[in-house]
Amino acid sequence: MKTHPNTLDDWLAHCEQLHPKNIDMGLERVRTVAQRMHITFTCPVITVAGTNGKGSTCAMLESILLQAGYRTGVYTSPHLVHFEERLRLSGTPVDAAELVAAFARVEDARCQTDASHAQAVSLTYFEFSTLAILDVMARSVLDVAVLEVGLGGRLDAVNIIDTDCAVITRVDLDHMEFLGNDRESIGREKAGIMRTGRPVVVSDPMPPQSVLDHAREIDADLWRFGLDFNFSGDKQQWGWAGRGRRYSGLAYPALRGANQLVNAAGVLAALTALRERLPVTAQAVRSGLAFVELPGRFQVIAGQPTLILDVSHNPHSVAALAANLDAMAYFPTTHAVFGAMADKDLAPMLAKVNPLIDKWYFTDLPTARAETGQGLLAKWQAQNPRKNATATAYATPQMALAAALAAADPADRIAVFGSFYTVGGILKDGLPRLDAKHMPNP
């Protein structure tokens, strides 16, 4: 009898060795294994795709549904520190033991052979781990499942599960080697999560035409921002109006950033579209938006200096980070810890935020996909027009943060961004509270 790994770390290491590619687009292999495992969902499923805003959308859906008393299962990726963060059951990360058992079930199903598969089915790390998470979710007694698409939509592993409501957030240029070179091509891939006759909420204010066309082609129930739902607000509160429902006097979401109202508007549209199956009260909406938490999304941590953590990792999300930084109060000096993947469009990422950054601390990251700190430094130097800005490179995010803290005054701010690995490298030992050396301890 084949022996299985005993720990989650061992299983994850096993998954990394099974397939020659990190990403292998297509659903046939993962669907075959899922069918062998009899993975099915009896509760409503909300699937969320898009380039930016997916994690925030999932977190707000989860928070409101929890306040409404539902047992939720939420799958998001990637994680910041611990793999178990990828699946939250009723708001709590899944226990590693549940994942270990599910990984064993995936392996057993993967290795079954039949007339159509004489050899074991080859799965990527993402496909294998997605199947394990879906298996845990299907075995849990859930009232609602929220699935975040990892890459694209049409050919992403989560798309083997039929959605009851699709949500498509902002679409922009990212993962172009897999999804296409323009927003229309990328939008077409995202649109693949739609299902005939079922609602699709498009919260992108300017969606690609391909998204709208696909909704009409398959006769999905299209909810479009600005037409089927909208929001308005002032400095104190905001309101939402959609098909047959209104919310007024809402407090702003606890997640920071100007883009969060667009995400929240899409969330309320999805919940309104599903209100026959998942009714929520206005109080659940108010409380859910007030209490929602999501580490690493323009997360501002009070201290001396102030620390900002943001997983922005493409030009569109970095532009949003720049706008949010610009809208903050005055800080004498802004320091930036930056690490990013080599396959990202790095030049516009650096250019969008460079006018706001006085001191850069570029860092290596613990993955072969990452650009080195020295490589990032060279790319920055090649385009930097600012004479008074400085930059250095470090081996780890924590070393880069330590250097920034040593150079910072108490009234400064330090922004950490560029990748989940960059922010995760800062959070792996807990939430840091900064205390600049220039400030005497009480």
Phi, psi and omega in degrees: 000136182292133178270143182255156171303155184259339185238162179296318179300320178294321178295317180295321176296321177299316182297327182292342184262357191276338188223139183291344181244148172289325182230128178223098188295136179140150185248352186299313184294311183292325178293323178301313181292321179298321178293322177296329181272353180059044179281114177220154179244131177258347179267164174300143180240130173246122180250132186241121177237166179146172179272314180227146178097358181295311183297318178295319179298314179298319182294320179290319174303312181299314184296316179293316181294325175295318178297332179279357175094011181271150173273114187255150167233125185231122178251119176228159176206156355280184177263164178272310185235306185246138182303326182299342177298339185291337178233120175247128176250117185051041174086358184245134178304143183296150176286137182302326182297324178294321179291320179302315179296321180290321176301320178296321178294322177297315181298317179298318180290323180297325186271355174296142176241146177213190185299326182272339179228096179285342179239165177300146180286130180276128180234143173284169176306313182293317181296315181298311182291326177297316178299319179297317181292317177299324179295316177298316180297316182295330180276345179276155179271086185260149171268335181200141177243134177243122185242120175269131177289134180282316184210121178073243181175300185305315185250012178283147186302328181292344184284000171288344178264124178290129181272150172269337175208121177265142174235128177242114181275197183301136179252128178213183184280118175193153181052042187293336178293340180252329191252346181120165189265001180215169184297328180294316179294316180294317178301322179298321177292317178299322183295346181296349178277349181292155175229145181303131176077357183251152184294142170230121180264120178253102184268357174291121181297334179229072186288153172301145179299331181298328178293313181294319180297318182294321178301318180287323181299321183260004178061044171283161179272095189279124172248108186251132177302134179090341178243307182265342175203157181199172175224161174215160181185169173233197184289340184262324188203172179217166180222160182229141176224133178215197182296106173072014181208147176223148169232134179229160178063034180279140170287154180292147180304148180293337175288131184277159175116141184296333183283351186288336177292325176296316177298315181296323178298319177295323178298313181293328175294317179297316180293326176292321179296331182257015190296337178291327182262331183228070180294138176230145179274162175299326179293322177296321177297312181299312182292319181299316179291328181287328187257358185298141178227143176205102182301141171085006175249096187040053181274114182260120183250117182297139178175188179229091009278171174289141179245132177240125179249128181211127183275016180308129188216021172211167186303321183294314181288328176292325175297320176295319177299316180300317179296320179292320177296319182294332182276352180286172177294172183290136172230132183303316182222138176248122177258148180225125169264119188227125171222142187208163176287145182292336183273005177278162178278081194288324184301309178291331176299313180293320184294323185294327185252350185303322180299340183265348188256127179266325182223123181258144176228093183278147187223146166292160175228152187278055175206145182295339181287343189281147167287148178285160175301318179295323178295319177295319179301316180295320179295321178294315181299327183292339183234359185286122178265355187270123183285331187263001178275150180233161180205144176218169183234149185220165186276334182218157175301322181294322176294321178295317178296320179298320178294319179296317180296322180295330182268347189273150168270160183302330184273358181282181171225151178236122177257130178245121184200179175115337183188156170300325179295323181295309180292318178300326178295333177277327186270353189297336177254018180108173182285117182283142171244114189276141179220097185300146184297337182285348185260121180294140176288143179293000000 
